[in-house]
């Protein structure tokens, strides 16, 4: 389907291939983050990179420092929301941008994330903010660890 004939209700167009990837897609008044990867840990890392890519050009972020992040939730979907919400808070409160994500998951299905975030503080001379993400929504949230696919809508 060509992008000219797409409607907001159409599924996002996933990049070709089976390598880890992340992408964004438009929705009415919001934007989505899609990700794929071969492991659950890599899938969460790709969701994080997709979030950073919404904020600014991921390549402009340098891994100058490392931050620890721990998040828990009673459900897998809640874990995705809590994880991305924490990333939003780090940017909103401290200007933190992550270039590389090292993610460890606990539980089956996962209920806890421990991550090392390699990045730096926002620098307006090097980081152009594309969009400001306000919140993560539950609308159209999908996580399929077996297939290595996820999508989430964020409020901008």
C-alpha angles and dihedrals in degrees: 000000000000118000089238091066097042122115127202090257093057115103116258118269107248118212115253122261134039101264118118110280146161131203141169130232134190127247131173105297092338140065132230133221118212126188141177132187141153096247133039090241092052090047091058089046090053091050088053092049090048089054092050090048089056090055100044143334103301091213090061092062115090124204094237097142140015130231130189121228128188124182132170134187136168091235137043092236090049089051091056091049094046092048095051091041089056090051090050090051093050090055095042095047103032107013090243117170120187122213099177130025125204106191131189120185129201126202137028102280093021117257099167135048127198112185139176110213115204112197146086146257118283113272113193091206091061107021120065110198108226099183135353111233112214104181148339117253132206091221110120091350108165129176121176110172093178091059093034094236134127139166131185134178119225128197113238 
